[in-house]
Structures are given as structure tokens and as C-alpha cells.
Amino acid sequence: MRLKKLLSLLLAGILCALSLSTFAFAASPETVFTFSGGEASPGLGDTLTFTVGITKNDGINVGTLYFKPSDNLSYVSATMRGENAEAFLAVDGENKGSYGLLLLKGEDAYTDTPEAFCTITFRVDKVGEYSVQLIPFDFLNGREGPVTTSVSSSDTLTGIVKTPDKPEIQTKTLPDAVIGKEYSASLAVKELSDYAVWSYEGKLPRGLSLNERGELLGTPEETGDFVLTVTATVGGVASDPLPLSLKVREKPAKLELTEDSAYALSTDGGVGYLTQVPESTSRKALFSGLQNPDSIKLYDAEGLHEITGDEDLVGTGCRVRLMEGDRILDEALVVVLGDTNGNGTIDTLDYQRIRAAYLGNYELTEAYLKAACVSGGSSVGTLDYQRVRAHYLGNYNIYE
């Protein structure tokens, strides 16, 4: 009887030990993440970075960290363990609309516990409350199956996007349009133009429309003077209405100057000239003094090669052409006062040529002759040579 009782006690002890061993072996591994970042009151266009750390890790091998942003946030970038990473957008499934960072088995199987295990950055695109939720998903341990995960502090971080100040419209004038010619102009506010929603009152010419992005596009079908009053709304805050004038012109038939242009257009012997152009004038600067710049092209003195660089210098003899497709409607030769060799600047060769022309050893014609006559008149004299030389040496300014 005593032996039977001892055997019963021994068997119970063995079963208890086996039970404890089985329970210990079957215990699920656990990983605890921290989730921090963002700010309480960001503004439109600000970026918000969220950081995930690991405070406990029993050996995860693979899984995905999903970040679910609110509708007013857009994904910018991410990092994983200090390196640039690319979060993928879940387009279906229970985490649809979230951005996932996939954790693959590494050499240490993520047994480290860095404060910044990974980060993700979003941009603020609308006002109101924002939120980002962290979802640890399908974490596995290669030996023991699923890993229990938890997030300390909170699994969702929130804030309120600040209401912006009243926007100030930066666009004060609109370039002229030409009937039958494609037109494009963009409106802007002083800040946050990307977030402005535009509206207008008034009449636009047939063929033109203004979209919510502030783009005035189309091909006008009527000429005249039009006024539209535009309003920009940013984050629900509207600007003061601003009236803008738009002039639709007839198709140009000849070269014309802008109202504030410093240049002059003239004709001599049936040849057109664009004069009063100073040295070191760029193509961009030249075109700013001409109406309908989109229909104008600049060519070299032979008229064979187009000059297209905005910062390319314009020299005497260059040809400014008003074009309609491949057809030349009007043309003028550029005269850069003092520039007789056509390089757009005044150098020793210029005054040497003027001196040689005065002595009868060199012939200057058309635009080059006009460029040499810096003291006025139609023929070269000693005063022209002396003034150009003094200008080159810095002792005189022929443009004053």
C-alpha cells in the first residue's frame, strides 16, 4: 500500500514537470515596439516623421510594420535601420490604404533594440485632424510560429493641422493673349500656391478657361479687353478678391515694343533695325522688351542658326524675326552700340575697326555702321573711335 502511494506521488511529480516543461516550450515570443513622432500643430506643406523603436524582442524573423495615415497626409519617404527604404502601399486586404515596411530575416534576426528602428515621413496636404496608426502585422518566428506584438504609449498618433493665414495673391498682371494662338498663364499666392483652390467672377474670352489650380489655358477665339476677379482659397481661408485684366490682341503682323521697352524700332532703306541695345544684353533681356515674345525667334547675322539660350549674348547683326510657323512676318537687325564685330560686347577689335573705317581701310555697312556711329550721324568720325576706345578703357560710357 505504501509502495503504491509512493508510485502515485512520483508519477504526479513527473507529469507536473512535463507540464511545466511543455508550457515553457510553448510560450510565444513577444516583441514590443515604441511609436513616436509628428507634432501637435503642423501647417500645410509641413512634413511629419514618425519613429518606431524596439524595447523588447524575443527573436522576430519576418513581418510587416503598417502605417495607416489619415486622408490629409501623403507619403514622402522611409528609412529602415538607418538606411533609405521604400514603403509599399497596400491596395487591398485588411490594411488597405496603409504603407508597409517589410521586415526580412537578417543576420541577427532583429535582436537589437535600436531607438530608431525605422521611420516614415508624411506631408500635410489638408487642414483638420491628422492621424497615423501603427499596425504590427503577421510577425513570425521561424521556430515557434507567430510572435505576439504590442506598441507602447499608443498605436495611433494625432494632431491638428493649423489653419493658414489669409492668402495673398501674388499674380498682379496677366500677359496679353493673341487670338487663335494657344495661351497659358498660372496664378500664384505668396505662400502655399500648391494648396490654393482658385475661382473667379467675370468674363473670359471664348476659348479660355481658368481651372481650380489657377491655370488659365486655351486658345482665345475673340479679341478685346476682359476683366476677371480671382479668389484663392487655401485650407478653407479665402483671399481678398483681385481683379485682373486680360487683353486679347489680333495676330501680330510686325515687331512691336512693350510700353516700357528701352529699345527702338526703325526702318532705313527698307531694312528694319532694333537699336539702343547696350552691350552684354542677353536673349532673355532682349525679348522682354518685345511684344509677343512667343512668336519671336533670334538668329545669327547670316539668318541660318537660331540662338536659343536665354543667357546667350545678342550681338550687332543678329536678326530678330516675328514668325508664324516657318513664315517670317517681320525682321529687324540688332544694333548694339559700339559693337562692330557682332559678339555683343565692346573690345579692342571694335574701336580698331571704327578707326580703320574712318581712315578708309575697312568698310562697315548696315547694322555694323550704325553700331559704329556712337556720336550720332550716318558716317564714322574720329569722335566715334575715341569714345568707343574710352568706353573700353573705362573712362567713358557711350550709353549715357
C-alpha positions in Angstrom: 0.0 0.0 0.0 2.8 2.4 0.9 4.7 1.5 -2.3 1.6 2.2 -4.4 1.2 5.6 -2.8 4.9 6.5 -3.4 4.5 5.4 -7.0 1.4 7.7 -7.3 3.3 10.6 -5.9 6.3 10.1 -8.2 4.0 9.8 -11.3 2.3 13.1 -10.3 5.6 14.8 -9.9 6.8 13.6 -13.3 3.6 14.8 -15.0 3.8 18.1 -13.3 7.4 18.6 -14.5 6.4 17.6 -18.0 3.5 20.0 -17.9 5.8 22.9 -16.8 8.4 22.0 -19.5 5.7 21.8 -22.2 4.3 25.2 -21.1 7.7 26.8 -21.1 8.5 25.4 -24.5 5.2 26.5 -26.0 5.4 30.1 -24.6 5.0 32.6 -27.6 7.9 35.0 -28.2 7.0 38.7 -27.8 8.1 42.0 -29.3 7.3 45.4 -28.1 7.6 48.5 -30.3 7.6 52.2 -29.4 5.8 54.7 -31.7 6.6 58.4 -31.5 6.8 61.5 -33.7 4.7 64.0 -35.5 3.8 67.3 -33.9 0.7 68.8 -32.3 0.0 71.7 -34.7 1.7 71.3 -38.1 1.0 73.6 -41.0 0.1 72.9 -44.6 3.1 71.6 -46.5 5.0 70.6 -43.4 6.5 67.1 -43.2 5.9 64.8 -40.2 8.3 62.0 -39.3 7.3 59.0 -37.1 9.7 56.7 -35.5 9.5 53.1 -34.4 11.8 51.6 -31.8 12.1 48.2 -30.2 12.1 47.9 -26.5 11.7 44.1 -26.3 12.4 41.4 -28.9 12.3 37.7 -28.4 13.5 37.0 -31.9 11.2 38.0 -34.8 12.3 36.8 -38.2 9.8 38.3 -40.6 6.8 40.6 -40.6 5.4 44.0 -41.7 5.0 47.3 -40.0 2.0 49.1 -41.5 1.4 52.8 -41.1 -2.1 54.0 -41.9 -2.3 57.8 -42.4 -5.4 59.9 -42.5 -6.6 61.3 -45.8 -4.8 64.7 -45.3 -1.3 63.1 -45.3 0.7 61.9 -48.2 3.7 59.5 -48.1 7.2 61.1 -48.6 9.9 58.6 -47.6 11.0 56.0 -45.1 14.1 54.5 -43.5 14.9 51.1 -42.1 17.7 50.7 -39.6 19.3 53.9 -40.8 19.1 53.2 -44.5 16.7 54.6 -47.0 13.7 52.3 -47.6 10.6 52.4 -49.8 7.3 51.8 -48.1 4.7 50.0 -50.3 1.1 51.0 -50.5 -1.4 48.2 -49.6 -4.1 48.5 -52.2 -6.4 45.7 -50.8 -6.8 43.5 -47.8 -7.4 44.4 -44.2 -4.6 47.0 -44.3 -5.7 48.7 -47.5 -4.6 52.3 -47.6 -1.6 51.7 -45.3 2.1 52.0 -46.1 4.1 48.9 -45.2 7.7 48.3 -44.3 8.7 44.7 -44.7 11.0 43.1 -42.1 13.0 40.2 -43.5 15.2 37.9 -41.6 18.6 39.4 -41.0 21.9 38.0 -39.6 20.8 39.0 -36.1 17.1 38.4 -36.7 16.4 41.9 -35.3 17.7 41.0 -31.9 19.0 44.5 -31.5 16.7 47.1 -29.9 17.5 50.5 -31.5 15.6 53.6 -30.5 15.0 54.4 -34.2 14.4 51.0 -35.8 12.6 52.6 -38.7 11.0 55.9 -39.7 8.3 57.1 -42.1 7.6 60.6 -43.2 4.3 62.1 -44.5 3.5 65.6 -45.9 0.5 67.6 -44.6 -1.9 68.3 -47.5 -5.1 69.5 -45.8 -6.2 71.1 -42.6 -8.1 69.4 -39.9 -7.1 66.5 -37.6 -4.4 64.1 -38.8 -3.6 60.6 -37.6 -1.1 57.9 -38.2 -1.8 54.3 -36.9 1.0 51.8 -36.4 -0.1 48.2 -37.2 2.4 45.4 -36.5 1.2 42.6 -38.8 2.0 38.9 -39.2 5.2 38.7 -37.3 6.7 35.2 -37.3 9.5 33.4 -35.5 11.0 30.6 -37.6 10.9 28.0 -34.8 7.9 28.8 -32.7 5.4 30.5 -35.1 3.6 33.8 -34.6 5.1 36.5 -32.4 3.0 38.5 -30.0 3.5 42.2 -30.7 2.5 45.3 -28.8 3.0 49.0 -29.1 3.9 51.1 -26.0 2.4 54.5 -25.4 -0.1 54.4 -28.3 -0.6 52.7 -31.6 -2.1 56.0 -33.1 -0.6 59.4 -33.1 -2.7 62.5 -33.8 -2.6 66.3 -34.1 -4.5 69.3 -35.5 -3.2 71.0 -38.7 -3.1 74.8 -38.2 -5.5 76.9 -40.2 -3.3 79.1 -42.5 -3.3 82.8 -42.6 -5.3 84.6 -45.3 -3.6 84.0 -48.6 -2.2 86.9 -50.6 -2.4 86.7 -54.4 1.0 87.3 -55.9 0.0 87.5 -59.5 -0.9 91.1 -60.3 -0.9 91.1 -64.2 -1.6 88.7 -67.0 0.3 88.6 -70.2 -1.5 89.5 -73.4 -3.1 86.8 -75.4 -3.3 86.6 -79.2 -6.4 85.4 -81.0 -6.0 81.9 -82.4 -2.8 81.3 -80.5 -2.5 78.8 -77.6 -2.3 80.6 -74.3 -1.1 79.6 -70.9 -0.7 81.6 -67.6 -0.5 80.5 -64.0 -1.8 82.3 -60.9 0.1 82.1 -57.6 -0.3 83.2 -54.0 2.6 84.4 -51.8 2.9 81.1 -50.0 1.4 77.6 -50.3 0.5 78.0 -54.0 0.3 74.2 -54.3 -2.6 74.2 -51.9 -4.6 77.1 -53.4 -8.0 76.5 -55.0 -8.9 79.2 -57.4 -12.3 80.6 -58.5 -13.3 83.7 -60.5 -16.1 86.0 -61.4 -16.4 87.9 -64.6 -16.0 87.1 -68.3 -13.2 85.2 -70.0 -12.8 85.3 -73.8 -14.3 82.3 -75.7 -11.8 79.5 -75.8 -10.1 80.3 -72.4 -10.8 78.7 -69.0 -9.4 79.0 -65.5 -9.2 75.7 -63.6 -9.1 75.3 -59.8 -5.3 75.0 -59.9 -5.0 78.6 -61.2 -4.1 77.7 -64.7 -5.5 79.9 -67.4 -5.4 77.8 -70.6 -6.9 77.6 -74.1 -6.9 79.3 -77.4 -8.8 82.6 -77.4 -11.4 83.0 -80.2 -12.2 86.7 -79.7 -10.2 89.9 -79.2 -10.9 92.6 -76.7 -10.2 93.6 -73.1 -11.5 91.3 -70.3 -11.6 91.6 -66.5 -11.9 88.6 -64.2 -11.9 88.9 -60.4 -10.0 85.9 -58.9 -10.0 84.5 -55.4 -7.6 81.9 -53.9 -8.7 79.6 -51.1 -6.0 77.9 -49.0 -7.1 75.5 -46.3 -10.6 76.9 -46.2 -9.4 80.5 -45.9 -10.2 82.8 -48.9 -8.0 85.7 -50.1 -9.3 89.1 -50.9 -10.7 89.2 -54.4 -8.4 90.6 -57.0 -9.4 92.0 -60.4 -7.1 91.0 -63.3 -7.1 92.4 -66.8 -6.6 90.3 -69.8 -6.1 91.7 -73.3 -6.6 89.5 -76.4 -4.8 91.0 -79.4 -5.1 90.5 -83.1 -2.4 88.3 -84.6 0.8 90.4 -84.8 1.9 91.5 -88.3 5.1 93.2 -87.3 7.6 93.5 -84.5 6.4 95.8 -81.6 8.0 97.0 -78.4 6.5 96.8 -75.0 5.4 100.0 -73.3 8.4 100.2 -71.0 11.0 99.0 -73.6 14.3 100.8 -73.8 14.9 99.8 -77.4 13.8 101.5 -80.6 12.5 100.1 -83.9 13.2 101.9 -87.2 13.5 101.3 -90.9 16.3 102.6 -93.2 16.4 101.8 -96.8 13.8 99.1 -96.5 15.8 97.3 -93.7 14.4 97.1 -90.2 16.7 97.9 -87.2 16.3 97.3 -83.5 18.5 99.9 -81.9 19.5 101.3 -78.5 20.6 97.8 -77.4 23.5 98.0 -74.9 26.4 95.6 -74.8 26.1 92.3 -72.8 22.3 92.1 -73.5 21.1 88.6 -73.2 18.4 87.0 -75.4 16.1 86.8 -72.5 16.5 90.6 -71.7 16.0 91.5 -75.4 12.8 89.5 -75.7 11.4 91.2 -72.5 11.3 94.4 -74.4 9.3 93.0 -77.3 5.7 92.1 -77.6 4.6 88.6 -78.5 7.9 87.0 -77.4 6.4 83.5 -78.0 6.2 84.4 -81.7 9.8 85.8 -82.0 13.0 84.0 -82.8 16.6 85.2 -82.8 19.1 84.2 -85.5 22.7 84.9 -86.2 23.9 87.5 -88.7 23.5 85.1 -91.6 20.0 84.2 -90.5 20.8 80.5 -90.6 21.3 79.4 -87.0 18.7 80.1 -84.3 20.0 81.4 -80.9 18.0 79.7 -78.2 19.9 80.1 -74.9 18.3 82.7 -72.5 21.7 83.9 -71.4 23.3 83.9 -74.9 24.5 87.4 -75.8 22.9 89.4 -78.6 25.4 91.0 -81.0 25.2 93.5 -83.7 23.8 92.0 -86.9 21.7 89.3 -85.2 18.3 89.0 -86.7 15.1 89.3 -84.7 12.2 87.6 -86.5 8.5 87.6 -85.9 7.3 84.2 -87.1 4.1 82.4 -88.0 5.1 78.8 -88.2 8.0 78.8 -90.6 7.0 82.1 -92.3 8.8 85.3 -91.5 6.3 88.1 -90.8 8.8 90.8 -89.9 12.6 91.1 -89.3 15.0 93.6 -87.8 18.8 93.7 -87.5 20.1 94.2 -83.9 22.4 97.2 -83.4 24.5 97.0 -80.2 26.0 100.5 -80.0 29.8 100.2 -80.2 29.8 96.5 -81.1 31.1 96.3 -84.6 32.2 92.7 -84.7 28.9 91.2 -83.5 30.0 89.5 -80.3 27.7 91.5 -78.1 30.5 93.3 -76.1 32.9 96.1 -76.8 36.6 95.2 -77.1 39.8 96.4 -78.8 38.6 95.0 -82.2 35.6 97.3 -82.2 37.5 100.6 -81.9 40.2 99.3 -84.3 37.5 98.7 -86.9 36.0 102.1 -86.3 39.4 103.7 -86.7 40.1 101.7 -89.9 36.7 102.6 -91.3 37.4 106.3 -90.7 40.8 106.0 -92.4 39.1 104.3 -95.4 40.8 100.9 -94.7 37.7 99.0 -93.7 34.1 99.1 -94.7 31.2 99.0 -92.2 27.7 98.6 -93.6 24.1 98.3 -92.3 23.9 97.4 -88.6 27.7 97.5 -88.1 27.9 101.1 -89.5 25.0 102.1 -87.2 26.8 100.5 -84.2 30.0 102.4 -85.0 28.3 105.9 -85.2 28.2 106.3 -81.4 28.2 110.1 -81.6 25.3 110.3 -84.0 25.1 110.8 -87.7 25.5 108.3 -90.5 29.2 108.2 -91.0 32.2 107.3 -88.8 34.4 110.1 -87.4 37.4 110.3 -85.0 35.0 111.1 -82.1 33.3 107.7 -82.6 36.7 105.9 -82.4 37.8 108.0 -79.3 34.5 107.4 -77.4 34.5 103.6 -78.0 38.1 103.3 -77.0 37.5 105.4 -73.8 34.4 103.2 -73.1 36.5 100.1 -73.4 39.2 101.6 -71.1 36.5 102.5 -68.5 36.9 106.3 -68.9 33.6 107.0 -70.7 30.2 105.5 -71.0 28.7 105.6 -74.6 25.3 104.6 -73.2 24.9 107.7 -71.0 
